[in-house]
Amino acid sequence: MTLAPFKPFRENPEARRLALLFGVVYFAQGMWYLPNLSITFFLKETLRLSAAQTAQFFSITVLPWLIKPVYGLISDFIPLFGRRRKSYFLLTSGLAATMGFTLSMISGYTYWGVAVFFTLMGLGLAFTDVLTDAMMVENGQRLGLTGPFQSVQWAAISFASMLVGVGGGWLAEHKPLNVAFSISMLFPLISFCMAVWVIREPRVAAGDRHFRETWLAIRSALRSRQLWIVAGFIFFYTFSPSFGPALVYYSTDVLHFSRLFLGSLDSLQYASGIVGAALYFTLSKSVPFSRLIHFSIATGVIGTLAYLGYVGQTSAVVIAVVFGGVGMIILLTFLDLAAKACPKQAEGTFFALLMSVYNGGVQVSQIAGGWLYDQVGFTRLILIGAAFTAACWLLVPLLNPRQYDRSRQAAEAVPAGR
C-alpha cells in the first residue's frame, strides 16, 4: 500500500499536532458511553420498559446533541475571556465531569433522575465536541485534510468504544449502575487537561465588527441551496429505520445472548471500525468522493440485509467484524461530506448544524426501528430499513458529489502550511 496519503502528516508538524489533539479528545468522548448497556438493562429489567420506550429514553439524553448549532453560534459570536474555543472547552468539560460525579453518588436511581443528569453530562460533551469539530473543519479545509483528520478522530473513538464494549458488558453483568458512572466521569477530565496543555488560540476582541462579520457569513450560508441539499441527504440516509435498542431486545429475548457477549460483540465491531477508519484515511485521499457516496449506499443496503442471517453467536460475530469496518467507512463518508459542505467563516456553526441533522436522523430511525420491531418483528424491520437506504440513490443527482472531487483537487494544489 502506498504511503503517499500519509505525506501531509509526515511533513507538516501542525497537522500532526492537530491530529493528536483530535484523537485524544475523541477517545475521551468515546469512553463516556461506558454506562449505556447498564442503563439499557436498568430500563428493561428494573423499570420493565419496552424497546420503543428505551429508545425514547436515549432520545431524551441525546437532546443536547441535537442543538449543537447553538453551541457553535455562542462560540463564534461571543468569545469567553478573550477565547473562542479554549475557555468554553474548559467550562463544558468541567460540566460533564461534575454531572458524571453526581450520577455516581445517587443512591436510588429513577427514570428522570438518570435522564436529567445524564442529559446534562451529554450537554457538556456535546459542546466540547462542537469546539473540537470547529477546529477540525477550519484546519482540515485549509490543509485539504478533513477526511484524514476525521479518520484519526473516529479511529480513536472506535478504540475507546472497543474498550467500552467489553467493559460495559462486564459492568452490566457484575456491577451496579453507579460503578459505570464513577468510571465514565473520569474521561471528561482528560479532555479538560488536553484543553489546558494543548489548545493554542490567539486572543480575540468581542465587538460590533466581529459580530457583524460572523452574522454576514452565517446569513450567506443559510441561503446556500447546496448546504440544505446536503442536510436533507444526510437526514434521509440516517432516517432509515434502524435496530438500536431493538437489536438488544432481539438478541436477548430471541437469541438469548448474555450481556457480556453483547458487550464483546460491540468491542469486535469497534475493533473492525478502527480498520475501517484506517482504510478511509487512505481512500479519502485516493478515491473520488463521488464513488465513496455510491459505495456507502450500496454497502448500507447489503449490510442491513446481512442481518437476515443474524441467527446465532457465530453469525453475530461475522456480521460485527465485517460490517463494523464497512459501517465506519460509511459513517466517515457522511461526516466528510458535512465537513466539505461547510461554508467559510462559519465552519463550526454549520458543521454542528449538519451533525445535529445526522444525530436527529439516527434517533428518529431508532425510535421508528423500536416501534416497527414491536409491531412487525425483526425480519420485516430489516427489509424496511434496506428499502429506505436504497432510496437514497434517488437523491444523489441533487447532491452532485463530483463537485467535492474538484474542491479536494484545488486544496491539494495549495502548498502545505508550515
Buried (B, 14 or more C-beta within 10 A) or exposed (E): EEEEBBEBBEEBEBBEEBBBBBBBBBBBBBBBBBBBBBBBBBBBEEBEBBBBBBBBBBBBBBBBBBBBBBBBBBBBBEBBEEBBBBBBBBBBBBBBBBBBBBBBEBEEBEBEEBBBBBBBBBBBBBBBBBBBBBBBBBBBBBBBBBBBBBBBBBBBBBBBBBBBBBBBBBBBBEEEBBBBBBBBBBBBBBBBBBBEEBBEBEEEEEEEEBEEEBBEBBEEBEEEEEBEBBBBBBBBBBBBBBBBBBBBBBBBEEBEBBBBBBBBBBBBBBBBBBBBBBBBBBBBBEBBBBBBBBBBBBBBBBBBBBBEEBEEBEBBBBBBBBBBBBBBBBBBBBBBBBBBBBBEBBBBBBBBBBBBBBBBBBBBBBBBBBBBBBEEEBEEBBEBBBEBBBBBEEBBEEBEBEEBBEBBEEBBEEEBEE
